[in-house]
Amino acid sequence: MKHASHRRPRRRRGRVVAATTSALTFVVALLGGAGVLPVDLSPTSVTAEADLAERTRVVADRARRDTSPAPSPRTTTASATPSPRRPSPNPTALPPGSGSGKRIVYALSANRVWLVNERNEVVRTYLVSGTRFNQVRPGTYKVIRKRRYTTSWHGTERMQYMVTFTFGRNAAIGFHDIPVDIKTGKPVQRLDQLGQSLSDGCVRQARPDAKALWDFAPPGTPVIVLA
């Protein structure tokens, strides 16, 4: 009697499990067919879907990096473009602070002369060879006298178109052409050396320039000497 009573519940439990399994299978199939649950719920299928999703994310990240915007060309161009250079000053331009009206302007350091008319227009400018002994100081002078021919204070050189505007310790100082050595008859310097300070005290000029200044400046013409 006791053994018979124990066997019956086991059979009923097996029937209940079987019935429950069948019911679950039916529900899953029904929901899968309706699109609510995936039909394949095996671990292998879930893992494969996860792997596919991960690979898709990696590919999307790489594509996003590859299509990232390149650096702006404007920034690179702006950094590589050099700053515009300032124009160099014109060495032949009349220096500021040289007075007004008709005058002779002589720049010691530049070894250059400007002839300026009454309208403050430069009618001629050229290189000269000034004193190498600093015998002329910046300031305002006037043409004192003019001599067509003259001789150096030591008597060894001869020059033309002498226009005196001051005096040194030994002789007059003025503008004239390049002196010629009396003994040899040769100029004491070359024309291509104009622009260098080579004279004892006067201002040496090429002969055409010396004649132009001679014709331009009567006695009393202002001479502006700049540093």
Residue frames relative to the residue before (quaternion, step in Angstrom):
aa qw qx qy qz dx dy dz
M 1.0000 0.0000 0.0000 0.0000 0.00 0.00 0.00
K 0.6851 0.4788 -0.2904 0.4658 3.56 0.87 -0.95
H 0.6625 0.5050 -0.3212 0.4504 3.60 0.93 -0.83
A 0.6458 0.5234 -0.3272 0.4494 3.53 1.02 -0.75
S 0.6563 0.5177 -0.3191 0.4466 3.58 1.03 -0.73
H 0.6526 0.5135 -0.3230 0.4540 3.66 1.06 -0.55
R 0.6550 0.5348 -0.3252 0.4233 3.64 0.94 -0.71
R 0.6216 0.5757 -0.3522 0.3978 3.59 0.94 -0.74
P 0.6660 0.4853 -0.3420 0.4517 3.70 0.80 -0.77
R 0.6212 0.5467 -0.3592 0.4315 3.61 1.01 -0.70
R 0.6518 0.5021 -0.3224 0.4681 3.55 0.93 -0.83
R 0.6527 0.5119 -0.3203 0.4576 3.56 0.98 -0.82
R 0.6412 0.5239 -0.3342 0.4503 3.62 1.02 -0.82
G 0.6519 0.5105 -0.3202 0.4603 3.57 0.97 -0.77
R 0.6424 0.5112 -0.3289 0.4667 3.52 1.04 -0.78
V 0.6405 0.5304 -0.3294 0.4472 3.61 1.01 -0.81
V 0.6550 0.5090 -0.3157 0.4606 3.60 0.96 -0.88
A 0.6611 0.5085 -0.3117 0.4552 3.52 0.92 -0.90
A 0.6631 0.5030 -0.3083 0.4607 3.53 0.99 -0.86
T 0.6428 0.5251 -0.3227 0.4549 3.57 1.01 -0.81
T 0.6475 0.5210 -0.3142 0.4589 3.58 0.97 -0.89
S 0.6553 0.5090 -0.3150 0.4607 3.54 0.94 -0.85
A 0.6531 0.5169 -0.3165 0.4539 3.54 1.00 -0.83
L 0.6522 0.5099 -0.3148 0.4643 3.59 0.95 -0.85
T 0.6373 0.5275 -0.3286 0.4557 3.54 0.98 -0.87
F 0.6528 0.5169 -0.3106 0.4585 3.56 0.99 -0.83
V 0.6648 0.5064 -0.3056 0.4563 3.56 0.96 -0.93
V 0.6524 0.5104 -0.3187 0.4607 3.58 0.94 -0.91
A 0.6603 0.5035 -0.3148 0.4598 3.55 0.91 -0.87
L 0.6522 0.5231 -0.3146 0.4494 3.54 1.01 -0.86
L 0.6883 0.4684 -0.2799 0.4780 3.59 0.92 -0.93
G 0.6288 0.5279 -0.3426 0.4568 3.56 1.04 -0.69
G 0.6598 0.5007 -0.3154 0.4631 3.53 0.99 -0.77
A 0.6764 0.4762 -0.2930 0.4795 3.53 1.12 -0.61
G 0.5339 -0.6474 0.3996 0.3690 3.61 1.24 -0.14
V 0.4920 0.6649 -0.4405 0.3489 3.58 1.22 0.13
L 0.7841 0.1261 -0.0621 0.6045 3.59 0.99 -0.82
P 0.5037 -0.6130 0.4944 0.3551 3.61 -1.12 0.57
V 0.5382 -0.6430 0.4415 0.3195 3.50 -1.06 0.77
D 0.7494 0.3494 -0.1958 0.5273 3.58 0.98 -0.93
L 0.0131 -0.8173 0.5743 -0.0447 3.59 -0.41 1.23
S 0.3602 0.7446 -0.5004 0.2559 3.59 1.16 0.36
P 0.6214 -0.5543 0.3954 0.3875 3.66 -1.14 0.58
T 0.6282 0.5453 -0.3489 0.4316 3.61 0.98 -0.73
S 0.6637 0.5037 -0.3046 0.4616 3.57 0.95 -0.83
V 0.6493 0.5153 -0.3187 0.4596 3.59 0.95 -0.83
T 0.6534 0.5099 -0.3134 0.4634 3.60 0.94 -0.86
A 0.6518 0.5173 -0.3214 0.4519 3.60 0.92 -0.83
E 0.6562 0.5025 -0.3171 0.4652 3.57 0.96 -0.81
A 0.6368 0.5210 -0.3277 0.4643 3.60 1.04 -0.76
D 0.6452 0.5119 -0.3224 0.4666 3.58 0.99 -0.85
L 0.6508 0.5185 -0.3188 0.4539 3.58 0.94 -0.84
A 0.6514 0.5103 -0.3163 0.4639 3.57 1.00 -0.82
E 0.6481 0.5180 -0.3220 0.4560 3.60 0.99 -0.82
R 0.6628 0.4963 -0.3109 0.4666 3.58 0.96 -0.89
T 0.6239 0.5381 -0.3353 0.4569 3.57 1.03 -0.72
R 0.6528 0.5098 -0.3139 0.4642 3.60 0.98 -0.82
V 0.6470 0.5186 -0.3214 0.4574 3.61 0.98 -0.86
V 0.6619 0.4996 -0.3114 0.4641 3.59 0.91 -0.90
A 0.6469 0.5175 -0.3222 0.4583 3.59 0.99 -0.79
D 0.6383 0.5197 -0.3295 0.4625 3.59 1.01 -0.79
R 0.6574 0.5018 -0.3200 0.4621 3.60 0.93 -0.84
A 0.6521 0.5105 -0.3207 0.4596 3.57 0.94 -0.84
R 0.6336 0.5338 -0.3290 0.4531 3.57 1.05 -0.76
R 0.6629 0.4921 -0.3062 0.4741 3.59 1.01 -0.82
D 0.6672 0.5153 -0.3113 0.4386 3.60 0.95 -0.85
T 0.7441 0.3837 -0.2165 0.5021 3.57 1.07 -0.67
S 0.3464 0.7334 -0.5159 0.2754 3.60 1.20 0.36
P 0.5698 -0.6293 0.3942 0.3520 3.66 -0.94 0.78
A 0.4575 -0.6769 0.5084 0.2720 3.57 -1.02 0.88
P 0.6411 -0.5124 0.3827 0.4243 3.61 -1.21 0.38
S 0.5789 -0.6130 0.4221 0.3331 3.52 -1.05 0.80
P 0.4274 -0.7119 0.4829 0.2781 3.64 -0.72 0.95
R 0.5646 0.6068 -0.3963 0.3949 3.58 1.13 -0.50
T 0.6449 0.5296 -0.3266 0.4439 3.57 1.00 -0.87
T 0.6719 0.4903 -0.3020 0.4658 3.58 0.93 -0.94
T 0.6649 0.5060 -0.3113 0.4527 3.58 0.91 -0.88
A 0.6593 0.5193 -0.3186 0.4406 3.57 0.93 -0.85
S 0.6879 0.4770 -0.2994 0.4578 3.58 0.98 -0.82
A 0.7020 0.4629 -0.2778 0.4645 3.58 1.12 -0.63
T 0.5917 0.5872 -0.3732 0.4072 3.60 1.17 -0.38
P 0.3514 -0.7513 0.5098 0.2284 3.64 -0.60 1.04
S 0.5730 -0.5823 0.4522 0.3580 3.52 -1.21 0.52
P 0.5316 -0.6334 0.4416 0.3481 3.60 -0.96 0.71
R 0.4247 -0.7119 0.5021 0.2463 3.55 -0.94 0.90
R 0.4673 -0.6554 0.5126 0.2988 3.50 -1.11 0.69
P 0.5108 -0.6535 0.4492 0.3321 3.59 -0.92 0.78
S 0.4806 -0.6652 0.4897 0.2946 3.56 -1.02 0.84
P 0.5386 -0.6253 0.4434 0.3498 3.58 -1.02 0.70
N 0.4826 -0.6641 0.4934 0.2875 3.56 -1.09 0.76
P 0.3654 -0.7667 0.4756 0.2290 3.62 -0.47 1.12
T 0.6813 0.4810 -0.2986 0.4640 3.59 1.17 -0.41
A 0.4870 0.6677 -0.4379 0.3539 3.60 1.25 -0.11
L 0.5473 -0.6171 0.4551 0.3356 3.56 -1.08 0.76
P 0.4254 -0.7211 0.4754 0.2702 3.64 -0.66 1.01
P 0.5178 -0.6185 0.4775 0.3482 3.60 -1.11 0.57
G 0.7768 0.3440 -0.2484 0.4653 3.55 -1.20 0.48
S 0.4927 0.6774 -0.4173 0.3524 3.58 1.17 0.52
G 0.6587 -0.5227 0.3160 0.4392 3.59 1.18 0.39
S 0.3372 -0.7122 0.5725 0.2265 3.54 -1.28 -0.39
G 0.7150 0.4197 -0.3262 0.4541 3.55 -1.27 0.40
K 0.7214 -0.4039 0.3174 0.4645 3.54 -1.32 -0.12
R 0.2290 0.7758 -0.5472 0.2153 3.58 -0.77 1.05
I 0.3543 -0.6501 0.6157 0.2697 3.49 -1.45 0.17
V 0.1223 -0.7792 0.6125 0.0521 3.59 -0.85 0.99
Y 0.0355 -0.8009 0.5966 -0.0369 3.56 -0.77 1.10
A 0.1523 -0.7882 0.5939 0.0543 3.59 -0.65 1.17
L 0.4068 -0.7515 0.4697 0.2216 3.56 -0.51 1.23
S 0.7316 0.4426 -0.2601 0.4485 3.60 0.68 -1.08
A 0.7076 0.4438 -0.2593 0.4848 3.60 1.05 -0.72
N 0.2494 -0.7769 0.5309 0.2287 3.61 1.23 -0.38
R 0.5187 0.6089 -0.4212 0.4276 3.55 0.81 1.07
V 0.1978 -0.7619 0.6107 0.0868 3.55 -1.19 0.76
W 0.1173 -0.7551 0.6412 0.0704 3.55 -1.17 0.76
L 0.1873 -0.7326 0.6413 0.1301 3.57 -1.04 0.81
V 0.0732 -0.8243 0.5604 -0.0327 3.57 -0.51 1.26
N 0.3325 -0.7654 0.5162 0.1926 3.60 -0.82 0.96
E 0.7655 -0.3902 0.2610 0.4400 3.56 -1.36 -0.05
R 0.6935 0.4546 -0.2689 0.4901 3.61 1.16 -0.53
N 0.4997 -0.6761 0.3952 0.3700 3.57 1.32 0.34
E 0.4452 0.6564 -0.4742 0.3822 3.56 1.09 0.78
V 0.4030 -0.6939 0.5407 0.2524 3.57 -0.96 0.88
V 0.1695 -0.8066 0.5610 0.0770 3.56 -0.59 1.14
R 0.7932 -0.0210 0.0138 0.6085 3.58 1.24 -0.34
T 0.0616 0.7673 -0.6379 0.0251 3.57 -1.13 0.72
Y 0.0853 0.8003 -0.5804 0.1239 3.57 -1.00 0.81
L 0.5447 -0.6048 0.4777 0.3305 3.54 -1.34 0.36
V 0.1112 -0.7687 0.6284 0.0429 3.55 -1.21 0.66
S 0.3279 -0.6809 0.5959 0.2717 3.55 -1.36 -0.07
G 0.1511 -0.8254 0.5423 0.0431 3.54 -0.41 1.28
T 0.7721 -0.3830 0.2610 0.4348 3.52 -1.37 -0.15
R 0.3115 -0.7366 0.5709 0.1856 3.53 -1.12 0.73
F 0.6814 0.4845 -0.2722 0.4764 3.58 1.30 -0.11
N 0.4568 -0.7177 0.4305 0.3015 3.61 1.24 0.33
Q 0.2763 0.7880 -0.5078 0.2117 3.59 0.94 0.86
V 0.7034 0.3828 -0.2513 0.5437 3.60 1.26 -0.26
R 0.2047 -0.7842 0.5794 0.0863 3.57 -0.88 1.03
P 0.5873 -0.5573 0.4319 0.3974 3.60 -1.13 0.48
G 0.3862 0.7022 -0.5320 0.2734 3.56 -1.04 0.77
T 0.5333 -0.6032 0.4877 0.3374 3.54 -1.36 -0.18
Y 0.0297 -0.7885 0.6130 -0.0394 3.56 -0.81 1.12
K 0.2631 -0.7262 0.5996 0.2096 3.56 -1.37 -0.13
V 0.5550 -0.5723 0.4723 0.3759 3.54 -1.20 0.54
I 0.2700 -0.7915 0.5345 0.1217 3.57 -0.69 1.15
R 0.7816 -0.1599 0.1556 0.5826 3.56 0.83 -0.99
K 0.2550 -0.7518 0.5894 0.1497 3.55 -1.35 0.27
R 0.0324 -0.7789 0.6262 0.0056 3.57 -1.06 0.81
R 0.4574 -0.7043 0.4767 0.2599 3.52 -0.86 1.04
Y 0.7832 0.0580 -0.0238 0.6186 3.60 1.00 -0.80
T 0.0900 0.7847 -0.6104 0.0594 3.56 -1.10 0.65
T 0.3386 -0.7183 0.5748 0.1976 3.53 -1.38 0.24
S 0.5714 -0.6003 0.4341 0.3532 3.55 -1.13 0.66
W 0.6501 -0.5502 0.3586 0.3822 3.58 -1.21 0.55
H 0.7069 0.4212 -0.2752 0.4971 3.64 1.09 -0.52
G 0.5157 -0.7189 0.3691 0.2845 3.59 1.29 0.19
T 0.6057 0.5889 -0.3604 0.3955 3.62 1.14 0.23
E 0.7581 0.3140 -0.1743 0.5444 3.60 1.25 -0.25
R 0.1909 -0.7659 0.6050 0.1042 3.52 -1.17 0.64
M 0.0276 -0.8094 0.5864 -0.0164 3.59 -1.01 0.84
Q 0.3150 -0.7426 0.5649 0.1739 3.57 -1.32 0.32
Y 0.8262 0.2519 -0.1957 0.4644 3.55 -1.39 0.36
M 0.1717 0.8047 -0.5404 0.1761 3.56 0.85 1.04
V 0.0243 -0.7706 0.6360 -0.0331 3.59 -0.81 1.14
T 0.1793 -0.8285 0.5262 0.0675 3.59 -0.19 1.33
F 0.0347 -0.8063 0.5902 0.0204 3.59 -1.04 0.84
T 0.7886 0.0343 -0.0620 0.6108 3.63 1.28 -0.04
F 0.3597 -0.7161 0.5535 0.2269 3.56 -1.33 0.00
G 0.2907 -0.7352 0.5877 0.1719 3.50 -1.16 0.75
R 0.7496 -0.3778 0.2727 0.4701 3.58 -1.25 -0.28
N 0.7956 0.3152 -0.1543 0.4938 3.58 1.02 -0.74
A 0.8219 -0.0181 0.0645 0.5656 3.61 1.03 -0.61
A 0.6756 -0.4593 0.3822 0.4319 3.52 -1.38 0.00
I 0.2172 -0.7476 0.6149 0.1259 3.55 -1.24 0.60
G 0.2307 0.7762 -0.5573 0.1835 3.55 -0.81 1.01
F 0.6168 -0.5088 0.4439 0.4045 3.52 -1.36 -0.36
H 0.1744 0.7637 -0.6117 0.1104 3.60 -1.04 0.77
D 0.6260 -0.5251 0.3945 0.4204 3.57 -1.28 0.06
I 0.6801 -0.4514 0.3484 0.4608 3.59 -1.28 0.01
P 0.4443 -0.7158 0.4649 0.2723 3.62 -0.67 1.04
V 0.2801 -0.7252 0.6048 0.1729 3.52 -1.30 0.51
D 0.4628 -0.6642 0.5099 0.2909 3.56 -0.94 0.88
I 0.4683 -0.7145 0.4435 0.2710 3.57 -0.69 1.13
K 0.6865 0.4967 -0.2934 0.4427 3.61 0.92 -0.81
T 0.7891 0.3296 -0.1658 0.4911 3.58 0.78 -0.99
G 0.3581 -0.7430 0.4906 0.2812 3.58 1.16 -0.56
K 0.5703 0.5956 -0.3790 0.4201 3.60 1.26 0.27
P 0.5564 -0.5916 0.4505 0.3708 3.61 -1.09 0.60
V 0.4907 -0.6810 0.4631 0.2847 3.57 -1.08 0.73
Q 0.7885 0.0724 -0.0912 0.6040 3.62 1.25 -0.09
R 0.5251 -0.6333 0.4727 0.3158 3.54 -1.28 0.38
L 0.6246 -0.5436 0.4063 0.3863 3.55 -1.25 0.40
D 0.6801 0.4980 -0.3069 0.4419 3.60 0.99 -0.76
Q 0.5961 0.5467 -0.3705 0.4566 3.58 1.30 0.05
L 0.4315 0.6699 -0.4824 0.3637 3.57 1.25 0.01
G 0.6401 0.4502 -0.3813 0.4922 3.55 -0.91 0.98
Q 0.6780 0.4081 -0.2735 0.5469 3.57 1.36 -0.14
S 0.4515 -0.6651 0.5212 0.2866 3.57 -1.15 0.62
L 0.1205 0.8369 -0.5131 0.1472 3.57 -0.17 1.32
S 0.6307 0.5789 -0.3458 0.3841 3.62 1.13 -0.38
D 0.6028 -0.5498 0.4341 0.3819 3.56 -1.34 0.26
G 0.8151 -0.1436 0.1105 0.5503 3.61 1.01 -0.69
C 0.6878 0.4847 -0.2839 0.4597 3.58 1.07 -0.70
V 0.4806 -0.6353 0.5210 0.3066 3.55 -1.37 -0.06
R 0.2140 -0.8023 0.5492 0.0942 3.56 -0.44 1.24
Q 0.0729 -0.7970 0.5996 -0.0049 3.54 -1.04 0.93
A 0.5541 -0.5228 0.5023 0.4092 3.55 -1.28 0.28
R 0.6199 -0.6013 0.3380 0.3741 3.59 -0.96 0.78
P 0.6446 0.4963 -0.3650 0.4527 3.69 0.83 -0.67
D 0.6577 0.4922 -0.3142 0.4759 3.61 1.02 -0.72
A 0.6261 0.5370 -0.3367 0.4542 3.58 1.03 -0.79
K 0.6646 0.4884 -0.3066 0.4752 3.59 0.96 -0.81
A 0.6288 0.5368 -0.3392 0.4488 3.60 1.02 -0.79
L 0.6662 0.4774 -0.3106 0.4815 3.62 0.94 -0.81
W 0.6081 0.5599 -0.3399 0.4486 3.57 1.03 -0.80
D 0.7019 0.4505 -0.2614 0.4859 3.58 0.91 -0.92
F 0.6735 0.5360 -0.2884 0.4194 3.60 1.06 -0.73
A 0.8245 0.3009 -0.0953 0.4696 3.58 0.86 -1.00
P 0.1607 -0.7625 0.6205 0.0883 3.62 -0.43 1.16
P 0.6772 -0.4515 0.3554 0.4597 3.62 -1.21 0.19
G 0.7322 0.3759 -0.3125 0.4743 3.55 -0.98 0.92
T 0.5021 0.6463 -0.4359 0.3743 3.60 1.22 -0.21
P 0.4611 -0.6887 0.4750 0.2957 3.64 -0.78 0.93
V 0.1315 -0.7449 0.6502 0.0717 3.54 -1.18 0.76
I 0.1260 -0.7970 0.5898 0.0321 3.58 -0.52 1.21
V 0.1132 -0.7966 0.5930 0.0310 3.58 -0.55 1.19
L 0.1357 -0.7961 0.5890 0.0281 3.56 -0.74 1.15
A 0.6029 -0.5757 0.4111 0.3689 3.56 -1.17 0.53
